[in-house]
């Protein structure tokens, strides 16, 4: 299982938060590829900036253990 995280405040590198869906629940994916595709769909500018090394890492896909799911 995989979840998405984003850091919207580049001045605070510790300020990562989970990406929540419109239903208020944590977005969880079975496959990493699907998680990465959704991350790019939701945050296209941040993902593209990271890809071209124009900005620091501010999005990530995290592997989850079953007990981490909420």
Buried (B, 14 or more C-beta within 10 A) or exposed (E): BBBBBBBEEEEEEEEBEEBEEEEEEBBBBEEEEEBBEBBBEBBEEBBEBBEEEEEEEBBBBBEBEEEEEE
